[in-house]
Structures are given as C-alpha cells and as structure tokens.
C-alpha cells in the first residue's frame, strides 16, 4: 500500500510538472505570436510608408504597393514560423517517462486487488462504457414515450 501511495504522489507531481511545462510553452509561443503581430502592425507600418515613397518614383504607385505588401507578408511568415517551431525542452520528455513509470507502478500494485473484483476492473478501464446501459435505456424509453404522446391522433 505504501508503494501505491508513492506511485500516486509521483504521478500527481509529474502531471502538475507536465501541465506547467506545457503552459510555459504556450505562453512563450503566445508572446512570440503577439510580437509578430506587433511587428506586423507597428514596425512594418512605418516601413510600408517609407518603402512605398521610396519605390514610387522608380516603379510607380501600384508596384511599389505590391512590393511593400510582399515584404510585410514575408516578415509575418518568418515570425510565425519561429513561434510554431518552438519545441518543449528535454524536461518534458523526462517528465512523460516518469509519468508512464508511475502509472505502470500503480497498475502493478492495483492488479491483484482488481483481479478479485472483476466488475471493478471493468469500471476502471472504461467507466463511460460501464455507465452507458444504465443511462441509455431510460433515456431511449423516455424519448419513445414522448414521441408516442406527441403523435397526432387521426
């Protein structure tokens, strides 16, 4: 029993560590996405004006605007690519392995107890599947009765 509690404590710690690491990754990605949007709105806005006025005498108004827009899209794609290419550190892989080991240890501790109670082991594998007959039969019966009551008389 002591080892089961130890496995469960390790599992809880690892799950919270994994959630924290994923949250950090999402936060870092979000910061870079916001930075990419900020560049696209503020910095590139001024570059657009400068590039447009610089290219207008050489290429005309239309091609100067097209070249400026193409540069904007390239910079936005570059920043978005950096944000999407970010990967979690090696700590996440270690935490995932530790979680798997804790789950396997807890299952090994619980398997003798679950063998004694066959119905309990079925519930622990898939509780939704075990509860479906108890939920669906009354629900279907109520629906059929409701349809029969609402059926217009001829």
Beta strands, then each sheet from edge to edge (+ up, - down):
end
